[in-house]
Amino acid sequence: MDFDTLALSRFQFATTSIFHYFFVPFTVGFALFIALLQTLAFVRRSDDLERLTRFFGHLFFINFVVGVVTGIVQEFQFGMNWQSFSNFVGNIFGVPLALEVLMAFFLESTFLGLWWFGKDRLPAWVNLSFIWLVAIGTAVSAFWIVIANAWMQHPVGYVLHDGQAVLTSFWAVMTNPKGLEWSAHILTGAVTVAAFFVIAVSGYHIRRNHEVNLFKTSLRLGLVLAALGSGGVVVSGHIQGQSAVRDQPMKYAAFSALWDTPKEGNMSESLIALPSTAQGRNLFSLEVPYLGSFLAFNNLYQKAQGLNELQAMMVKQYGPGNYIPPVWPVYWAFRIMVGIGGVMLLTALWGLWLWRRGRLETAYGYLTFLLIMPLAPHLANFSGFITTEIGRQPWVVQGLLLTRNAVSPLPLLYVVLSLIAFWVVYLLLIGLDVFLLTRTARAGMHPPEVQAASAPAPDYTLGSAPVRLEGNGHE
């Protein structure tokens, strides 16, 4: 990319999105884990499990508060750097973004406060219902954002009027197949992010012999969620890739480094390739026969179109220009994402096998390995973001609006200054979040008697006069 307003605006939006996405899946998946853990505490009538719930709830609260700030800044960029884009899609985007705020953000933030501060003031079942409402709110919030983004990749339910996309069917936008597929992928990925954080924290405290019986529970619940989340990511990701063959064939060809449509036989899939955009071919490619056909079509004979053929078709349809996305980052980001996804699934299954054999809490090598695993789902998420968003270039709205036509006509200096400011603020926020999470997670839980001693004594007075509570003999 050139060093101009367009390139820096793209870089700014991409990096601030990734910064924000550091918090989003963690919040969505962590809310579900805490709701499940508190449900377990409620069913078992266990004060110890309630303490464990509050310990992880403290970590959730830290991440939620810091993450809110990054989300507010994120949406401002539509009006700052992408004015032409906002004018084009405003009639479409306004609905899901407004619903995200009204239906989801207010819901989760309100009930999170009620859950946290109402613990000792509300019946247990009411408090439990609040954390489930928080979990539902975070999932709904993610759904509306994904629906908005999916429309950019696969526009539906609209007509073009005076240079703008005008909504004609909200139901079509809400049930966009691309959005539903992505929602499944995002939500299972969010569960995976939270699960690997939980099992890392739990494994750390088991290794140091701190509240072992309690952290055994969170470790096992985390492993179940890690296996379900990782498996769901693999399945939903496979479905996503196959849909790209149909509605974004150029993106699919890019993350497969498929330059030419196979003329005969099946379609191979490259394991390692060195794609050259300048030459329109792979300088090196290690391929597996039939694998490409199986991944794309679930059979051994169909073939997808290659980049060079798709480029010629798009020139005829849209006019002169280069419609091939940057193949190198898309190709390798896709493989990093898939590779890390496989590692996460194997790690979760390994832990479940150790649990079945009765060796989970004494497998110190495995528990040590878990300490690095919280980074894995974040790296997979970032790689997937690169694959998805760079893979659709040069379109910001597939087939309707080119990225170069969507940017605001800002002086380069303004973009440079805002980019520096955003990076400074976001790095500080992520640094603060990691510091607080690490410090709080390593501290562990206080014994029950310490928590009771530190809790404020109940105040049964009205003004200065003592109130006698009938039947218990206390003032």
HUQUILIN-V430413 format. One record per residue. N is the residue number from 1. RES is the residue in three letters. PHI is phi in radians with two decimals (* if undefined). NEAR is the number of other ideal C-beta (glycine too) atoms within 12 Angstrom. D_CENTER is the distance of its C-alpha to the mean C-alpha in Angstrom with 1 decimal. Layout:
<<N/RES/PHI/NEAR/D_CENTER> <N/RES/PHI/NEAR/D_CENTER>>
//
This chain:
<<1/MET/*/18/26.8> <2/ASP/-1.37/12/29.6> <3/PHE/-1.52/14/29.6> <4/ASP/-2.49/19/29.7> <5/THR/-1.05/31/28.1> <6/LEU/-1.10/30/26.0> <7/ALA/-1.10/22/24.7> <8/LEU/-1.24/30/24.0> <9/SER/-1.15/39/22.3> <10/ARG/-1.10/32/20.0> <11/PHE/-1.12/29/19.3> <12/GLN/-1.14/36/18.9> <13/PHE/-1.17/36/16.3> <14/ALA/-1.12/30/14.3> <15/THR/-1.26/31/14.5> <16/THR/-1.19/37/13.9> <17/SER/-1.14/32/10.8> <18/ILE/-1.15/31/9.6> <19/PHE/-1.02/35/11.2> <20/HIS/-1.13/36/9.5> <21/TYR/-1.25/40/5.9> <22/PHE/-1.09/36/7.6> <23/PHE/-1.66/42/8.0> <24/VAL/-1.07/42/5.6> <25/PRO/-1.12/44/3.7> <26/PHE/-1.05/43/7.2> <27/THR/-1.13/44/9.0> <28/VAL/-1.11/44/8.0> <29/GLY/-1.26/45/8.9> <30/PHE/-1.18/48/11.6> <31/ALA/-1.07/48/13.3> <32/LEU/-1.13/40/13.9> <33/PHE/-1.04/47/15.3> <34/ILE/-1.15/47/17.5> <35/ALA/-1.10/39/18.7> <36/LEU/-1.15/34/19.7> <37/LEU/-1.14/45/21.4> <38/GLN/-1.20/40/23.3> <39/THR/-1.07/25/24.4> <40/LEU/-1.09/25/25.8> <41/ALA/-1.12/33/27.6> <42/PHE/-1.17/24/29.0> <43/VAL/-1.16/15/30.3> <44/ARG/-1.49/17/31.8> <45/ARG/0.95/12/33.1> <46/SER/-1.84/21/32.0> <47/ASP/-1.17/19/32.2> <48/ASP/-1.14/26/30.8> <49/LEU/-1.17/31/27.6> <50/GLU/-1.15/32/27.4> <51/ARG/-1.10/31/27.7> <52/LEU/-1.12/40/24.9> <53/THR/-1.06/40/22.7> <54/ARG/-1.19/32/23.7> <55/PHE/-1.08/36/23.0> <56/PHE/-1.22/46/19.3> <57/GLY/-1.09/34/19.3> <58/HIS/-1.06/28/20.6> <59/LEU/-1.15/41/17.7> <60/PHE/-1.09/44/15.3> <61/PHE/-1.07/31/17.5> <62/ILE/-1.04/30/17.5> <63/ASN/-1.15/40/13.7> <64/PHE/-1.12/38/13.8> <65/VAL/-1.11/24/16.9> <66/VAL/-1.22/32/15.8> <67/GLY/-1.18/38/12.5> <68/VAL/-1.03/28/14.5> <69/VAL/-1.09/24/16.6> <70/THR/-1.18/35/14.1> <71/GLY/-1.21/35/13.0> <72/ILE/-1.10/18/16.7> <73/VAL/-1.13/29/17.5> <74/GLN/-0.99/35/14.9> <75/GLU/-1.29/28/16.7> <76/PHE/-1.09/22/20.1> <77/GLN/-1.19/34/19.7> <78/PHE/-1.04/30/20.3> <79/GLY/-1.48/18/23.7> <80/MET/-1.50/28/24.4> <81/ASN/-1.70/38/23.6> <82/TRP/-2.28/36/23.1> <83/GLN/-1.11/22/26.0> <84/SER/-1.15/28/27.1> <85/PHE/-1.10/34/23.7> <86/SER/-1.09/28/23.7> <87/ASN/-1.11/24/27.2> <88/PHE/-1.30/32/26.4> <89/VAL/-1.87/35/23.4> <90/GLY/-0.97/25/24.1> <91/ASN/-1.17/26/25.7> <92/ILE/-1.56/39/22.7> <93/PHE/-1.16/34/19.8> <94/GLY/-1.02/26/21.8> <95/VAL/-1.22/29/21.4> <96/PRO/-1.13/37/17.7> <97/LEU/-1.21/30/17.1> <98/ALA/-1.17/20/20.1> <99/LEU/-1.15/25/19.1> <100/GLU/-1.07/32/15.7> <101/VAL/-1.28/24/17.8> <102/LEU/-1.29/20/20.7> <103/MET/-1.52/25/19.3> <104/ALA/-1.96/35/16.1> <105/PHE/-1.09/31/16.1> <106/PHE/-1.09/21/19.8> <107/LEU/-1.09/29/19.5> <108/GLU/-1.20/40/17.0> <109/SER/-1.21/28/18.6> <110/THR/-1.13/20/22.1> <111/PHE/-1.31/31/21.8> <112/LEU/-1.14/36/20.0> <113/GLY/-1.10/20/23.1> <114/LEU/-1.11/23/25.4> <115/TRP/-1.14/37/23.9> <116/TRP/-1.25/28/24.2> <117/PHE/-1.58/17/27.5> <118/GLY/-1.76/20/29.1> <119/LYS/-0.96/27/29.0> <120/ASP/-1.68/17/32.8> <121/ARG/-2.05/14/33.8> <122/LEU/-2.20/18/32.5> <123/PRO/-0.99/13/33.1> <124/ALA/-1.04/26/30.7> <125/TRP/-1.20/16/29.7> <126/VAL/-1.20/19/28.9> <127/ASN/-1.07/32/26.7> <128/LEU/-1.11/30/24.9> <129/SER/-1.11/22/24.4> <130/PHE/-1.14/34/22.8> <131/ILE/-1.21/43/20.0> <132/TRP/-1.20/28/19.3> <133/LEU/-1.16/28/19.4> <134/VAL/-1.10/40/16.8> <135/ALA/-1.08/40/14.5> <136/ILE/-1.13/25/15.4> <137/GLY/-1.08/36/14.9> <138/THR/-1.14/47/11.3> <139/ALA/-1.18/35/10.7> <140/VAL/-1.14/30/13.1> <141/SER/-1.02/41/11.7> <142/ALA/-1.09/43/8.3> <143/PHE/-1.05/32/10.9> <144/TRP/-1.19/36/13.2> <145/ILE/-1.16/39/11.0> <146/VAL/-1.12/41/10.0> <147/ILE/-1.05/39/13.8> <148/ALA/-1.10/35/14.8> <149/ASN/-1.19/38/13.1> <150/ALA/-1.11/40/14.4> <151/TRP/-1.10/41/17.8> <152/MET/-1.15/40/17.9> <153/GLN/-1.50/34/17.5> <154/HIS/-2.55/35/19.8> <155/PRO/-1.12/36/22.0> <156/VAL/-2.50/31/23.7> <157/GLY/1.10/25/25.9> <158/TYR/-2.57/30/27.4> <159/VAL/-2.36/17/30.7> <160/LEU/-1.62/19/31.5> <161/HIS/-2.50/12/34.0> <162/ASP/0.93/10/35.4> <163/GLY/1.32/15/32.6> <164/GLN/-2.23/23/29.8> <165/ALA/-1.55/32/27.6> <166/VAL/-1.95/22/28.7> <167/LEU/-1.17/27/27.1> <168/THR/-2.06/18/29.3> <169/SER/-2.53/18/27.3> <170/PHE/-1.13/23/24.4> <171/TRP/-1.08/13/24.3> <172/ALA/-1.11/24/23.8> <173/VAL/-1.16/37/20.8> <174/MET/-1.20/27/19.3> <175/THR/-1.83/20/20.0> <176/ASN/-0.90/34/19.1> <177/PRO/-0.94/25/18.7> <178/LYS/-1.09/36/16.0> <179/GLY/-1.15/34/14.0> <180/LEU/-1.17/25/14.6> <181/GLU/-1.11/34/13.7> <182/TRP/-1.17/37/10.4> <183/SER/-1.05/34/9.7> <184/ALA/-1.08/31/10.8> <185/HIS/-1.19/41/8.7> <186/ILE/-1.17/41/5.3> <187/LEU/-1.21/36/7.1> <188/THR/-1.18/42/8.7> <189/GLY/-1.14/49/6.0> <190/ALA/-1.13/44/5.1> <191/VAL/-1.05/45/8.9> <192/THR/-1.15/52/9.3> <193/VAL/-1.00/48/7.9> <194/ALA/-1.16/45/10.2> <195/ALA/-1.09/51/12.9> <196/PHE/-1.26/49/13.5> <197/PHE/-1.17/46/13.9> <198/VAL/-1.11/48/16.2> <199/ILE/-1.25/51/18.3> <200/ALA/-1.19/39/18.7> <201/VAL/-1.11/42/20.0> <202/SER/-1.12/46/22.1> <203/GLY/-1.10/41/23.5> <204/TYR/-1.06/32/24.5> <205/HIS/-1.30/33/26.5> <206/ILE/-1.16/34/28.1> <207/ARG/-1.10/27/29.3> <208/ARG/-1.62/19/30.9> <209/ASN/1.05/16/32.4> <210/HIS/-1.95/24/30.9> <211/GLU/0.85/27/30.7> <212/VAL/-1.04/25/30.3> <213/ASN/-1.07/21/30.8> <214/LEU/-1.29/34/28.1> <215/PHE/-1.25/38/25.5> <216/LYS/-1.08/28/26.5> <217/THR/-1.13/36/25.2> <218/SER/-1.18/46/21.7> <219/LEU/-1.12/42/21.7> <220/ARG/-1.21/31/22.6> <221/LEU/-1.10/37/20.3> <222/GLY/-1.11/47/17.4> <223/LEU/-1.15/42/18.7> <224/VAL/-1.07/29/18.9> <225/LEU/-1.16/42/15.3> <226/ALA/-1.10/48/14.4> <227/ALA/-1.19/31/16.7> <228/LEU/-1.14/32/15.6> <229/GLY/-1.15/46/11.9> <230/SER/-1.12/43/12.8> <231/GLY/-1.11/28/15.5> <232/GLY/-1.13/32/13.4> <233/VAL/-1.10/44/11.0> <234/VAL/-1.11/33/14.4> <235/VAL/-1.17/21/16.1> <236/SER/-1.15/31/13.6> <237/GLY/-1.15/39/13.2> <238/HIS/-1.11/24/17.0> <239/ILE/-1.12/26/17.4> <240/GLN/-1.06/44/15.3> <241/GLY/-1.07/40/17.4> <242/GLN/-1.20/28/20.5> <243/SER/-1.20/30/19.8> <244/ALA/-1.11/38/19.5> <245/VAL/-1.03/31/23.0> <246/ARG/-1.44/22/24.3> <247/ASP/-1.87/26/22.7> <248/GLN/-2.43/38/21.5> <249/PRO/-1.05/35/24.0> <250/MET/-1.15/43/24.1> <251/LYS/-1.12/43/20.4> <252/TYR/-1.08/39/21.1> <253/ALA/-1.10/44/24.3> <254/ALA/-1.23/45/22.7> <255/PHE/-1.39/46/20.2> <256/SER/-1.84/45/23.2> <257/ALA/0.90/42/25.6> <258/LEU/-1.70/42/27.9> <259/TRP/-1.47/32/30.6> <260/ASP/-2.17/25/33.3> <261/THR/-1.15/24/33.4> <262/PRO/-0.99/26/35.1> <263/LYS/-1.43/11/38.7> <264/GLU/-2.69/9/39.6> <265/GLY/1.34/16/38.3> <266/ASN/-1.57/24/34.7> <267/MET/-1.85/34/31.6> <268/SER/-1.43/28/30.6> <269/GLU/-2.25/35/27.3> <270/SER/-1.43/31/27.3> <271/LEU/-1.48/23/25.9> <272/ILE/-2.40/18/26.8> <273/ALA/-2.52/29/27.9> <274/LEU/-2.07/18/29.0> <275/PRO/-1.29/34/28.5> <276/SER/-2.13/20/30.8> <277/THR/-1.16/25/30.1> <278/ALA/-1.09/13/33.6> <279/GLN/-1.67/13/35.3> <280/GLY/1.16/23/33.2> <281/ARG/-2.83/21/33.0> <282/ASN/-1.63/29/31.7> <283/LEU/-1.22/18/33.9> <284/PHE/-2.65/14/33.1> <285/SER/-2.70/23/31.3> <286/LEU/-1.79/16/31.3> <287/GLU/-2.04/22/30.9> <288/VAL/-1.98/20/30.9> <289/PRO/-1.06/18/33.0> <290/TYR/1.25/22/31.8> <291/LEU/-1.13/21/28.2> <292/GLY/-1.09/37/27.0> <293/SER/-1.11/26/28.8> <294/PHE/-1.13/23/27.3> <295/LEU/-1.15/35/23.6> <296/ALA/-1.48/35/24.1> <297/PHE/-2.32/24/26.6> <298/ASN/1.09/17/27.0> <299/ASN/-2.53/16/30.6> <300/LEU/-2.02/20/32.7> <301/TYR/-2.37/17/34.4> <302/GLN/-1.34/22/32.2> <303/LYS/-2.35/31/31.2> <304/ALA/-1.60/37/28.8> <305/GLN/-1.41/31/30.1> <306/GLY/-1.54/31/30.1> <307/LEU/-1.04/39/29.0> <308/ASN/-1.13/26/32.7> <309/GLU/-1.20/25/33.7> <310/LEU/-1.13/31/30.7> <311/GLN/-1.07/30/31.6> <312/ALA/-1.11/22/35.1> <313/MET/-1.16/19/34.1> <314/MET/-1.24/28/31.9> <315/VAL/-1.08/16/34.7> <316/LYS/-1.15/13/37.0> <317/GLN/-1.44/14/34.6> <318/TYR/-1.98/22/33.3> <319/GLY/1.80/10/35.9> <320/PRO/-1.04/11/36.2> <321/GLY/2.62/19/33.2> <322/ASN/-1.77/25/30.8> <323/TYR/-1.84/33/27.9> <324/ILE/-1.56/37/26.7> <325/PRO/-1.24/39/23.4> <326/PRO/-1.06/31/23.3> <327/VAL/-1.29/41/23.5> <328/TRP/-1.01/26/23.3> <329/PRO/-1.14/29/19.8> <330/VAL/-1.16/39/18.4> <331/TYR/-1.06/39/20.4> <332/TRP/-1.38/27/19.6> <333/ALA/-1.11/33/15.8> <334/PHE/-1.08/41/15.8> <335/ARG/-1.25/29/17.9> <336/ILE/-1.11/26/16.1> <337/MET/-1.05/37/12.9> <338/VAL/-1.14/31/15.3> <339/GLY/-1.10/22/17.3> <340/ILE/-1.16/34/14.7> <341/GLY/-1.03/38/13.5> <342/GLY/-1.13/21/17.2> <343/VAL/-1.09/28/17.8> <344/MET/-1.11/45/15.2> <345/LEU/-1.12/34/16.9> <346/LEU/-1.13/23/20.3> <347/THR/-1.11/36/19.6> <348/ALA/-1.14/40/18.7> <349/LEU/-1.15/23/21.8> <350/TRP/-1.05/28/23.9> <351/GLY/-1.12/41/23.3> <352/LEU/-1.12/29/24.2> <353/TRP/-1.14/18/27.3> <354/LEU/-1.11/27/28.3> <355/TRP/-1.07/27/27.9> <356/ARG/-1.09/13/30.1> <357/ARG/-1.44/14/32.7> <358/GLY/1.32/11/32.8> <359/ARG/-2.06/17/31.9> <360/LEU/-1.09/31/28.4> <361/GLU/-1.31/27/29.4> <362/THR/-1.88/18/32.0> <363/ALA/-1.47/23/30.0> <364/TYR/-1.16/19/29.7> <365/GLY/-1.12/16/28.7> <366/TYR/-1.16/32/25.7> <367/LEU/-1.10/34/24.8> <368/THR/-1.21/16/25.2> <369/PHE/-1.06/24/22.9> <370/LEU/-1.07/38/20.1> <371/LEU/-1.13/28/20.3> <372/ILE/-1.64/23/18.6> <373/MET/-1.25/39/15.9> <374/PRO/-1.02/39/13.3> <375/LEU/-1.28/21/13.1> <376/ALA/-1.06/38/12.5> <377/PRO/-1.13/44/8.9> <378/HIS/-1.15/35/8.1> <379/LEU/-1.11/30/10.7> <380/ALA/-1.12/41/9.6> <381/ASN/-1.08/42/6.2> <382/PHE/-1.14/32/8.7> <383/SER/-1.15/33/11.3> <384/GLY/-1.13/40/9.7> <385/PHE/-1.08/37/9.2> <386/ILE/-1.09/34/12.8> <387/THR/-1.04/38/14.0> <388/THR/-1.24/44/12.9> <389/GLU/-1.46/34/14.1> <390/ILE/-1.29/36/17.1> <391/GLY/-1.13/40/18.0> <392/ARG/-1.60/39/19.0> <393/GLN/-1.07/37/21.3> <394/PRO/-1.59/30/23.9> <395/TRP/-1.63/33/22.6> <396/VAL/-1.68/35/20.4> <397/VAL/-2.14/35/21.3> <398/GLN/-0.92/36/22.2> <399/GLY/1.35/25/26.0> <400/LEU/-2.10/28/26.6> <401/LEU/-2.42/31/25.8> <402/LEU/-1.35/25/25.8> <403/THR/-1.05/33/23.7> <404/ARG/-1.16/24/27.0> <405/ASN/-1.62/23/28.3> <406/ALA/-1.77/31/25.3> <407/VAL/-1.41/33/25.6> <408/SER/-1.32/27/27.7> <409/PRO/-1.39/19/31.1> <410/LEU/-1.70/25/30.6> <411/PRO/-1.08/14/32.7> <412/LEU/-1.02/22/31.1> <413/LEU/-1.06/13/31.9> <414/TYR/-1.08/19/29.9> <415/VAL/-1.18/30/26.7> <416/VAL/-1.06/22/27.5> <417/LEU/-1.14/17/28.1> <418/SER/-1.17/30/24.9> <419/LEU/-1.10/31/22.9> <420/ILE/-1.08/18/24.6> <421/ALA/-1.10/19/24.2> <422/PHE/-1.09/35/20.5> <423/TRP/-1.08/23/20.1> <424/VAL/-1.09/16/22.5> <425/VAL/-1.14/24/20.8> <426/TYR/-1.19/32/17.3> <427/LEU/-1.11/19/18.6> <428/LEU/-1.13/18/20.6> <429/LEU/-1.15/30/17.8> <430/ILE/-1.18/30/15.6> <431/GLY/-1.06/18/19.0> <432/LEU/-1.12/22/19.9> <433/ASP/-1.09/33/16.7> <434/VAL/-1.10/25/17.1> <435/PHE/-1.07/16/20.8> <436/LEU/-1.18/23/20.7> <437/LEU/-1.09/33/18.2> <438/THR/-1.12/21/20.3> <439/ARG/-1.10/15/23.6> <440/THR/-1.23/24/22.9> <441/ALA/-1.13/33/21.5> <442/ARG/-1.23/20/24.5> <443/ALA/-1.16/20/26.9> <444/GLY/1.30/29/26.4> <445/MET/-1.81/33/28.2> <446/HIS/-1.34/19/31.6> <447/PRO/-1.03/15/34.3> <448/PRO/-0.99/19/35.0> <449/GLU/-1.18/10/38.3> <450/VAL/-1.22/13/36.7> <451/GLN/-1.11/19/34.3> <452/ALA/-1.14/15/37.2> <453/ALA/-1.20/11/39.4> <454/SER/-1.47/11/36.9> <455/ALA/-1.29/14/36.3> <456/PRO/-1.15/9/38.6> <457/ALA/-1.20/10/41.6> <458/PRO/-1.05/13/41.8> <459/ASP/-1.84/11/43.9> <460/TYR/-1.85/14/46.4> <461/THR/-1.79/13/48.7> <462/LEU/-2.02/10/49.5> <463/GLY/1.18/8/50.8> <464/SER/-1.83/7/53.2> <465/ALA/-1.63/9/54.5> <466/PRO/-1.19/12/53.3> <467/VAL/-1.94/15/52.1> <468/ARG/-1.50/13/53.4> <469/LEU/-1.61/12/51.0> <470/GLU/-1.08/8/53.4> <471/GLY/1.69/6/53.6> <472/ASN/-2.07/9/52.0> <473/GLY/1.31/7/54.5> <474/HIS/-1.91/12/52.2> <475/GLU/-1.84/14/52.3>>
//
